[in-house]
């Protein structure tokens, strides 16, 4: 009997220990299943290739991967460990290359997913990829993917794969332009190992690059693009914006806009006119992303002013029945703890756009977070040379952006540009778009075309299209309608009379003068 009790106790303890081990492994798997370490050699400000790093960061965020970015100079031994799903080595400036021995040693030992972008492959990487490589000098390649072709810029040197491992996958093809045309894999995947000869931030190259990375990290999706009008502000030509939204509505093209707002003077008629046009956009099936404001360097180190300003944006717009469905910002906002926590964190849908020329950090941590869904923004014009059809889809959630037109001529150009894209667009209503923006006082929800505020369904009021009549300042215009015209006529008559009188006096004076000589 005692033996049975002892045996039962031992068995129970073993089961408990086994459960604890499994639980810890489950927790570990849950915490590292989307964490990526990105290590790059240099930003290469000389050629402005920091945009390539920005594009890579944003594309990974759109794949729901949490990216920790570290320049090689800041890498410390042991940083790359089993907490990460994978590691990306990015050679952004071949003249610099990777020289941090601690990182190279940790990477060689790492058993997760590995991607090398650019030149300077080590022999260990070549062996793990199972390939043979060759450095090709002074060539201008053509990138081919399915029926698409893109002529690449001239390159001084590029490392190409000349022999693949059995069972490896190839994404895209690089072809020379010589008579004896040679072809090499562009994106290459062998198990957990991947290689891209370069990374650029536009065109067919960017599309193929994201396809390859998504396959390597098992994040392949199928998304129709979201048409997005950017650079909208309260000072935009509102009539042009209204005409553009009307055009999209008549063409049955779903669309979004990215707009800034103001935190002061929201009681003025100008703000009423602005929000009236935004309500028209909502009623025509468009959705609105609220764009983050400009960052003032050294003024708001804790982010309190930014937080207050952003909350004012949301509340003042909601009072006018304008309900943003997400937040739009430049990519660097997700690389800064203060900026991220005082803007992006309020929304579960983001629209991440390319960094501009001015990038101002408050507390840069390079620890990008993820949302329920992040749209990767790229200019629609960058796809001009890519074959498109109504069946074209993207691997990651993608927003094709077009700048807001400011004149009738620009509006006509934009309308023609949209027509010529020949794409089937992402439809927030039909495709089940559901989003939330939550602050301490306000909860905005969008679900299949319906808006609700703090749990109450909102019926957005229609806006009179004649904006000038609807939003006049209440002053009578009839009294002064022809004032300046009449005033001009009176002055003209007055000067004519004066001239006639002067001529009469001149005539009389001249007559008197000649009479003196006659005497």
C-alpha positions in Angstrom: 0.0 0.0 0.0 2.8 2.4 1.0 4.6 1.6 -2.3 1.5 2.4 -4.3 1.2 5.8 -2.5 4.9 6.5 -3.1 4.5 5.5 -6.7 1.5 7.7 -7.1 3.3 10.7 -5.5 6.3 10.2 -7.7 4.1 9.9 -10.8 2.2 13.1 -9.9 5.4 15.0 -9.3 6.7 13.9 -12.7 3.5 15.0 -14.4 3.6 18.4 -12.7 7.2 18.9 -13.7 6.4 17.9 -17.3 3.5 20.3 -17.4 5.6 23.2 -16.1 8.3 22.5 -18.7 5.7 22.4 -21.4 4.1 25.6 -20.1 7.4 27.4 -20.1 8.1 26.3 -23.6 4.6 27.5 -24.7 5.2 30.9 -23.1 8.7 31.1 -24.8 7.2 30.1 -28.2 4.5 32.7 -27.7 6.9 35.5 -26.9 9.4 34.9 -29.7 7.2 33.8 -32.6 7.2 37.3 -34.1 10.4 39.0 -32.9 13.0 39.9 -35.5 16.5 41.3 -35.0 17.6 43.6 -37.8 21.3 44.4 -37.8 22.7 46.8 -40.5 26.2 48.1 -41.3 25.5 51.8 -42.0 22.6 54.1 -42.8 24.6 55.4 -45.9 23.4 59.0 -45.6 25.6 59.9 -48.6 23.2 58.1 -51.0 20.2 58.6 -48.8 19.9 54.8 -48.5 18.5 55.1 -45.0 15.2 55.0 -46.9 15.9 51.3 -47.6 16.1 50.6 -43.9 12.9 52.5 -43.4 11.1 50.5 -46.1 12.3 47.2 -44.7 11.2 48.1 -41.2 7.7 49.1 -42.4 7.3 46.0 -44.5 8.2 43.7 -41.6 5.7 45.6 -39.4 3.0 45.0 -42.0 3.9 41.2 -41.7 3.1 41.4 -38.0 6.7 41.0 -37.1 8.2 43.0 -34.2 11.5 44.4 -35.4 14.4 45.4 -33.1 16.8 47.4 -35.2 20.5 47.6 -34.2 23.3 49.3 -36.1 26.4 47.0 -36.0 28.3 49.6 -34.0 25.8 49.2 -31.1 25.5 45.4 -31.2 26.6 43.7 -28.0 27.5 40.0 -27.6 24.6 37.8 -26.7 21.9 40.1 -28.0 20.8 37.6 -30.6 19.4 34.7 -28.7 16.5 32.2 -28.7 14.0 35.0 -27.9 14.1 35.9 -31.6 12.3 34.1 -34.4 14.9 35.3 -36.9 17.7 37.7 -37.7 18.3 39.9 -40.8 21.7 41.1 -41.8 21.5 44.2 -44.0 24.6 45.4 -45.9 23.4 48.9 -46.8 26.8 50.3 -47.8 29.2 47.7 -49.3 32.2 49.9 -48.7 31.6 49.6 -44.9 30.3 46.0 -44.7 29.9 44.0 -41.5 32.8 44.1 -39.1 31.3 43.4 -35.7 32.8 40.0 -34.8 30.5 39.5 -31.8 27.4 39.7 -34.1 29.0 37.4 -36.7 29.8 34.8 -34.0 26.3 35.0 -32.5 24.7 34.8 -35.9 26.7 31.7 -36.9 25.4 29.9 -33.7 21.8 31.1 -34.1 19.4 28.3 -35.1 16.4 30.5 -36.1 15.5 32.0 -39.5 18.4 34.0 -41.1 18.2 36.4 -44.0 21.2 38.1 -45.6 20.6 41.3 -47.7 23.5 42.7 -49.8 27.1 41.7 -50.3 29.8 40.4 -48.0 28.4 36.9 -47.5 30.7 34.9 -45.2 31.8 31.4 -46.0 29.6 30.1 -43.1 26.6 31.8 -44.6 27.3 30.4 -48.0 27.6 26.9 -46.5 24.3 27.3 -44.6 22.6 28.6 -47.7 23.9 25.6 -49.7 25.0 27.7 -52.6 27.9 28.8 -54.8 28.2 32.5 -55.5 30.0 34.8 -57.9 30.6 38.5 -57.8 29.6 40.2 -61.0 31.0 43.7 -61.8 29.6 46.7 -63.8 26.3 45.2 -64.9 22.8 46.5 -65.5 20.4 43.6 -64.7 16.7 43.1 -65.6 14.5 41.8 -62.8 11.8 39.4 -64.0 8.9 38.1 -62.0 6.0 36.3 -63.8 5.2 38.6 -66.8 6.8 41.7 -65.2 10.2 43.2 -66.0 12.1 46.0 -64.5 15.4 47.4 -65.6 17.6 47.9 -62.6 20.1 50.8 -62.0 23.7 50.2 -63.1 25.6 48.4 -60.3 29.3 48.4 -59.6 29.2 44.9 -58.2 26.6 42.4 -57.1 26.9 38.9 -55.6 24.8 36.4 -57.5 23.9 32.7 -56.8 25.4 30.4 -59.5 24.4 27.1 -57.9 21.4 26.3 -55.7 20.8 23.6 -53.2 18.2 20.8 -53.9 14.8 21.8 -52.8 15.6 25.5 -52.6 13.1 28.1 -53.7 13.7 31.0 -56.1 11.7 34.3 -56.1 12.3 36.4 -59.2 15.1 36.2 -61.7 18.1 38.5 -62.5 19.0 38.5 -66.2 22.0 40.2 -67.9 21.5 42.3 -71.0 24.4 40.6 -73.0 24.0 38.5 -76.1 24.7 35.4 -74.1 22.0 36.3 -71.5 22.6 34.8 -68.1 20.1 34.4 -65.4 20.4 34.1 -61.6 18.0 33.8 -58.7 17.0 37.1 -57.2 15.4 36.0 -53.9 16.7 32.6 -52.6 15.3 30.5 -49.8 16.8 27.2 -48.5 14.9 26.0 -45.4 15.5 28.7 -42.7 18.1 30.5 -44.7 17.5 33.3 -47.2 19.4 35.7 -49.4 18.7 38.9 -51.3 21.5 40.6 -53.3 20.1 44.0 -52.5 17.0 45.8 -51.1 15.4 48.9 -52.7 12.4 50.9 -51.7 10.3 51.1 -54.9 9.0 49.5 -58.0 8.9 45.8 -58.9 12.0 45.2 -56.8 10.2 46.1 -53.6 7.2 43.9 -54.5 9.4 40.9 -55.1 11.6 41.6 -52.0 8.5 41.6 -49.8 7.2 38.4 -51.4 10.5 36.7 -50.7 10.7 37.9 -47.1 7.1 37.0 -46.4 7.7 33.4 -47.7 10.9 33.1 -45.6 9.1 34.1 -42.4 5.8 32.3 -43.3 3.8 35.5 -43.5 2.4 35.3 -47.0 -1.0 37.0 -47.4 -3.2 38.1 -50.3 -4.3 41.7 -50.1 -5.9 44.1 -52.5 -4.3 47.6 -52.4 -6.0 50.5 -50.6 -6.2 53.7 -52.6 -5.0 56.5 -50.4 -4.9 60.3 -50.9 -2.1 61.8 -48.8 -1.0 65.3 -47.8 -4.5 66.4 -46.9 -4.7 69.3 -44.4 -7.2 71.8 -43.2 -5.6 74.3 -45.6 -6.2 72.0 -48.6 -8.3 73.2 -51.5 -11.5 71.8 -50.1 -13.5 72.1 -53.3 -10.8 70.1 -55.1 -10.8 67.5 -52.3 -14.6 67.3 -52.5 -14.5 66.8 -56.3 -11.9 64.1 -56.0 -14.0 62.1 -53.4 -17.1 62.6 -55.7 -15.1 61.2 -58.6 -14.1 58.1 -56.6 -17.7 57.6 -55.5 -19.1 57.8 -59.0 -16.4 55.4 -60.3 -17.2 53.0 -57.4 -13.6 53.2 -56.2 -13.2 52.7 -52.4 -10.5 55.0 -51.0 -8.9 56.5 -47.9 -7.3 59.8 -47.1 -4.5 60.7 -44.7 -5.1 64.0 -43.1 -3.7 66.3 -40.4 -5.9 68.4 -38.2 -5.6 71.4 -35.8 -5.9 71.6 -32.0 -6.8 75.4 -32.0 -9.5 77.5 -33.6 -11.8 74.5 -34.0 -14.8 76.8 -33.3 -14.2 78.8 -36.5 -16.1 78.5 -39.8 -13.0 77.4 -41.6 -12.8 74.2 -39.4 -16.6 73.6 -40.1 -15.9 73.8 -43.8 -13.0 71.3 -43.5 -15.0 68.8 -41.4 -18.0 69.1 -43.8 -15.8 67.9 -46.7 -14.5 65.0 -44.5 -18.1 64.0 -43.7 -18.8 63.9 -47.4 -15.9 61.6 -47.8 -17.3 59.3 -45.1 -20.7 59.3 -46.7 -19.1 58.4 -50.0 -17.5 55.3 -48.6 -14.1 56.8 -47.9 -12.2 56.1 -44.7 -10.0 58.6 -42.8 -6.5 58.1 -41.2 -5.5 60.8 -38.8 -1.9 61.8 -39.6 0.5 62.6 -36.8 1.7 66.2 -36.4 5.1 67.7 -36.9 7.6 66.9 -34.1 9.3 69.8 -32.4 12.9 68.9 -31.3 13.8 69.4 -27.6 10.5 71.0 -26.6 8.3 68.1 -25.5 10.7 65.5 -24.1 8.0 63.6 -22.2 5.4 63.7 -25.0 2.8 65.5 -22.9 2.2 68.3 -25.4 2.0 65.8 -28.2 -0.4 63.6 -26.3 -2.7 66.6 -25.5 -2.6 67.8 -29.1 -3.4 64.4 -30.5 -6.3 63.8 -28.1 -7.7 67.3 -29.1 -7.5 66.2 -32.7 -9.7 63.1 -32.1 -12.2 64.9 -29.9 -12.7 68.0 -32.1 -13.1 65.8 -35.2 -15.6 63.4 -33.5 -17.7 66.4 -32.4 -18.1 67.2 -36.1 -19.0 63.5 -36.9 -15.6 62.9 -38.4 -14.3 59.5 -37.2 -10.8 58.4 -38.1 -10.4 54.6 -38.5 -6.7 54.6 -37.8 -3.4 56.6 -37.5 -1.1 57.5 -40.3 2.5 58.5 -39.7 6.0 58.3 -41.1 7.8 55.1 -40.3 10.2 56.7 -37.8 7.3 57.2 -35.3 7.2 53.5 -34.7 11.0 53.6 -33.9 10.5 56.1 -31.0 9.0 55.2 -27.6 7.6 58.6 -26.9 6.2 59.2 -30.4 4.7 55.7 -30.5 3.1 55.8 -27.1 1.5 59.2 -27.6 -0.1 58.5 -31.0 0.1 55.1 -32.7 -0.9 53.2 -29.5 -4.4 54.7 -29.6 -5.3 52.9 -32.8 -5.3 49.2 -33.9 -4.8 50.2 -37.6 -1.8 52.0 -38.9 -0.8 53.5 -42.2 3.0 53.7 -42.2 4.5 56.0 -44.8 8.0 56.7 -46.0 10.2 58.9 -43.9 10.5 62.5 -45.2 13.6 64.6 -45.3 13.0 65.8 -41.8 13.2 63.0 -39.1 13.0 64.2 -35.5 13.2 61.7 -32.6 12.3 62.3 -29.0 13.3 59.0 -27.5 14.5 56.6 -30.3 14.5 53.0 -29.2 14.3 51.2 -32.6 11.9 48.7 -31.0 9.0 48.7 -33.5 5.6 47.4 -32.3 2.7 46.0 -34.3 -1.0 46.7 -34.6 -4.0 44.6 -35.6 -3.2 45.7 -39.2 -0.5 48.0 -40.6 -0.7 49.2 -44.2 2.6 49.6 -46.0 2.4 52.9 -48.0 4.1 53.1 -51.4 3.6 55.7 -54.2 1.2 54.5 -56.9 3.5 56.1 -59.4 6.3 53.6 -58.5 4.2 50.9 -60.2 3.9 52.7 -63.5 6.1 50.1 -65.2 4.6 47.1 -63.5 1.9 45.2 -65.3 -1.4 45.4 -63.3 -4.9 44.0 -63.6 -8.0 43.7 -61.5 -6.6 40.4 -60.2 -3.3 42.0 -58.9 -2.8 41.5 -55.2 0.0 42.1 -52.7 1.7 39.9 -50.2 1.3 42.4 -47.3 -1.4 45.0 -46.6 -0.5 47.8 -49.0 -1.7 51.4 -49.5 -1.0 52.9 -52.9 -0.6 56.6 -52.3 -1.4 59.7 -54.5 -0.7 63.2 -53.4 -3.6 65.6 -52.9 -4.1 67.8 -56.0 -4.2 71.5 -55.5 -5.6 72.8 -58.8 -8.2 71.7 -61.5 -5.3 70.7 -63.8 -3.7 68.5 -61.1 -7.2 67.1 -60.2 -7.7 65.9 -63.8 -4.2 64.4 -63.8 -4.9 62.5 -60.6 -8.3 61.2 -61.9 -6.6 59.9 -65.1 -3.8 58.3 -62.9 -6.4 56.5 -60.9 -8.3 55.3 -64.0 -5.1 54.0 -65.6 -4.1 51.9 -62.5 -6.7 49.2 -63.5 -6.7 47.6 -60.1 -9.3 46.0 -57.9 -9.2 48.1 -54.8 -9.5 47.1 -51.1 -13.1 47.8 -50.0 -13.4 48.5 -46.2 -17.1 47.7 -46.3 -17.0 44.5 -48.3 -13.7 43.2 -47.0 -14.7 43.4 -43.4 -12.6 46.3 -42.2 -13.1 46.6 -38.4 -11.0 49.1 -36.4 -10.9 51.0 -33.0 -9.4 54.1 -31.7 -9.5 54.3 -27.9 -8.4 57.2 -25.7 -9.2 57.9 -22.0 -12.5 59.6 -22.9 -13.4 58.5 -26.4 -13.9 55.2 -28.1 -14.3 55.3 -31.9 -15.2 52.1 -33.8 -15.7 51.3 -37.4 -17.2 48.1 -38.6 -18.2 47.3 -42.2 -19.1 50.9 -42.9 -20.8 51.7 -39.6 -19.4 54.2 -37.1 -20.0 54.2 -33.4 -18.8 56.6 -30.6 -18.6 55.2 -27.0 -20.9 52.4 -28.1 -23.5 54.5 -29.8 -24.1 54.1 -33.5 -23.7 57.3 -35.4 -25.7 58.5 -38.5 -23.4 60.9 -40.3 -25.2 63.9 -41.6 -25.1 64.8 -45.3 -23.3 68.0 -46.2 -24.6 70.6 -48.7 -22.2 70.5 -51.6 -22.3 74.3 -52.0 -19.7 74.9 -49.2 -19.6 78.7 -49.6 -23.3 79.1 -49.1 -23.7 76.7 -46.3 -20.7 78.0 -44.3 -20.9 81.7 -44.8 -19.9 83.8 -41.8 -23.4 85.2 -41.4 -22.5 88.6 -42.8 -24.7 90.2 -45.5 -23.0 90.3 -48.9 -25.8 92.1 -50.9 -25.0 95.5 -49.5 -21.4 95.3 -50.8 -22.0 93.2 -53.8 -21.2 95.9 -56.4 -19.6 98.4 -54.1 -16.1 98.3 -55.6 -17.5 98.3 -59.1 -19.7 101.4 -58.5 -16.9 103.1 -56.6 -14.6 102.6 -59.6 -17.1 104.1 -62.0 -17.7 107.2 -59.8 -13.9 107.8 -59.6 -13.6 107.4 -63.4 -16.4 110.0 -64.0 -14.8 112.3 -61.4 -11.4 112.2 -63.1 -13.0 112.8 -66.5 -14.8 115.9 -65.2 -11.6 117.2 -63.7 -9.7 116.7 -67.0 -12.4 118.6 -68.9 -12.2 121.5 -66.4 -8.4 121.5 -66.7 -8.6 121.6 -70.5 -11.0 124.5 -70.4 -8.7 126.4 -68.1 -5.7 125.7 -70.3 -7.7 126.9 -73.4 -8.7 130.1 -71.6 -5.2 130.7 -70.3 -3.7 130.2 -73.7 -6.1 132.6 -75.3 -5.3 135.3 -72.7 -1.6 134.8 -73.2 -1.8 135.3 -77.0 -4.0 138.4 -76.6 -1.2 140.1 -74.7 1.1 139.8 -77.7 -1.5 141.1 -80.1 -1.6 144.4 -78.1 
